[in-house]
Amino acid sequence: MNAYYKNKIAIVTGSASGIGREMCRHLSDLGSTIIAADIDKNNVDKIVQEINDKGGNAHSYHIDISDYDAFSNMVDFVLKKYQRIDFLFNNAGVTLFSEVLDMSLDHWDKIIKVNLLGVINGIDLVYKIMTQQGSGSIVNVASTAGLVGYPSAAAYASSKSAVLGLSQSLRIEAEEFGVNINVACPGYVDTGIYTSGTVINAKLDDFINKIPFKMISAACAAEEILKGTYKNKALIIFPFHAKFLWFVHRFFPFLIEIPMKKVMQQFRNSRKLFLEK
C-alpha cells in the first residue's frame, strides 16, 4: 500500500478534525503530498503544521466546499503547483439531528449544500482533470445512514444516500478513463461531527450516549478508507456493526425497523424533556 500512495498528490476536504485529519496524517506517513482543505482555518493550519514539522509535505487551504468558485481556485492552485491531482477525498460534512416536523428549508439547504453540493463541486472540477490524466481516484465519504436511513437525521441520511447513488453511478462511467470512484460508508465513528452538529428541540447527550454500538476511532476509520481505496472497493463499509446493519437492511428489511424505532424513541424522549423546560 505504501507504493500506491507514495509521491501522490491528495486533496482532503474536512481536514481540520475527525476522519479528514487522520487521513491527512496517514497519507503523509505513506508519502503523499497533502492539500488539507477545511472551513476551520485554525485547526486545518494546525494539522498541516504538525505534518510539516514531522518532515511531511502539506498545504492548508481555507475553503467552504459549497462555494464552487472557491473550490475551483483551490484546484487551480494544486494544478499550478503539481500539474496533477491523484486523489480527491470528498470527506467534509455536517449533520443535523431533528424531527422533520421541526425543520425549515434553511436547515435542509445547509445540509444539502455541504454534504451533496460540496461533493458535486469536487467531482465537477477534479473528475475531468483525472480523465485527461488517465488516472486518479475520487473517494466520497457517505455514511451507513445513507444505506439504511436514520430517523432523527433525515436530512443527513438523504444527503449521504445521494452521495452513494452518485458514486455508484459515476464509478461505471469513470472506469473506461482509468479513474476510480469509491464511496465510504462508515458506521458510528468518534468524530467531531456529533458534538458539532446542530440539534433542534433536543439535547444531544440524551441520545448520543445511548448509541447501541461502540464507536470506532477516527484513526481506524481513516485506515479503513485508505485500505478500501487501495483495493479499489466500490463500497467501503465499516466497522462490523455497519456491515451488519447493511446486511439486515438488504435481506431482512423489516428487522431494521426495530433498532431504528428505538433510536427515534430515544430522540423523542429527549425532545419531550427539552420542550417541557
LINZIZI-V185973 format. One record per residue. D_LAST is the distance of its C-alpha to the last C-alpha in Angstrom with 2 decimals. Layout:
BEGIN
D_LAST + D_LAST
END
This chain:
BEGIN
53.96 + 54.81 + 57.58 + 55.34 + 52.97 + 55.51 + 56.33 + 53.95 + 51.80 + 48.15 + 45.28 + 41.85 + 38.78 + 35.44 + 37.44 + 35.13 + 33.17 + 32.91 + 35.62 + 37.26 + 37.81 + 39.27 + 41.50 + 42.89 + 43.74 + 45.39 + 47.27 + 48.61 + 49.76 + 51.55 + 53.34 + 51.52 + 51.02 + 47.36 + 45.83 + 42.21 + 40.09 + 36.49 + 34.35 + 33.34 + 36.55 + 36.07 + 35.39 + 37.98 + 40.48 + 39.76 + 40.55 + 43.66 + 44.81 + 44.33 + 46.42 + 49.12 + 49.36 + 50.18 + 52.96 + 51.19 + 51.24 + 47.96 + 46.90 + 43.43 + 42.54 + 39.50 + 38.57 + 36.02 + 37.41 + 36.29 + 38.77 + 42.11 + 44.27 + 42.66 + 43.16 + 46.72 + 47.44 + 46.36 + 48.63 + 51.46 + 51.01 + 51.32 + 54.34 + 56.15 + 55.69 + 56.31 + 57.78 + 55.74 + 52.35 + 52.42 + 48.75 + 45.63 + 42.45 + 39.78 + 36.90 + 34.30 + 31.08 + 27.38 + 24.63 + 21.53 + 19.00 + 17.60 + 18.29 + 21.15 + 19.44 + 17.01 + 19.97 + 22.30 + 25.98 + 25.40 + 23.47 + 26.39 + 28.86 + 27.70 + 27.92 + 31.24 + 32.77 + 32.36 + 32.62 + 35.32 + 36.97 + 37.26 + 39.17 + 41.29 + 42.18 + 43.40 + 45.39 + 46.96 + 48.17 + 49.10 + 50.31 + 53.22 + 54.26 + 54.27 + 56.35 + 58.88 + 58.91 + 59.34 + 56.77 + 53.16 + 49.88 + 46.57 + 43.71 + 40.47 + 37.37 + 35.41 + 33.25 + 33.27 + 30.45 + 33.23 + 35.37 + 33.11 + 29.96 + 26.39 + 23.52 + 20.37 + 22.94 + 25.25 + 26.19 + 27.10 + 29.04 + 30.79 + 31.97 + 33.22 + 34.97 + 36.74 + 37.84 + 39.20 + 41.20 + 42.49 + 43.63 + 45.40 + 47.16 + 48.27 + 49.52 + 52.32 + 53.25 + 53.32 + 55.45 + 58.72 + 58.11 + 57.56 + 53.84 + 51.34 + 47.88 + 45.45 + 41.82 + 39.61 + 36.80 + 34.98 + 32.57 + 29.85 + 30.97 + 29.44 + 29.20 + 27.00 + 26.16 + 23.14 + 21.70 + 22.71 + 21.63 + 19.08 + 15.92 + 14.18 + 10.66 + 10.79 + 11.51 + 15.30 + 16.05 + 14.47 + 17.32 + 19.92 + 20.58 + 21.41 + 24.06 + 26.96 + 29.68 + 30.65 + 30.48 + 33.83 + 34.46 + 34.95 + 38.54 + 39.28 + 37.86 + 40.10 + 43.08 + 42.53 + 42.40 + 45.53 + 47.36 + 46.51 + 47.67 + 50.88 + 51.51 + 50.67 + 48.30 + 47.04 + 43.73 + 42.45 + 39.91 + 38.58 + 37.74 + 38.70 + 35.33 + 35.47 + 39.03 + 38.06 + 35.26 + 37.70 + 40.43 + 38.34 + 37.10 + 40.72 + 42.43 + 39.89 + 37.19 + 35.82 + 34.98 + 32.71 + 30.29 + 29.45 + 27.84 + 26.36 + 24.62 + 23.24 + 21.94 + 20.27 + 18.72 + 17.30 + 15.78 + 14.37 + 12.85 + 11.06 + 10.20 + 8.86 + 6.55 + 5.61 + 5.49 + 3.81 + 0.00
END
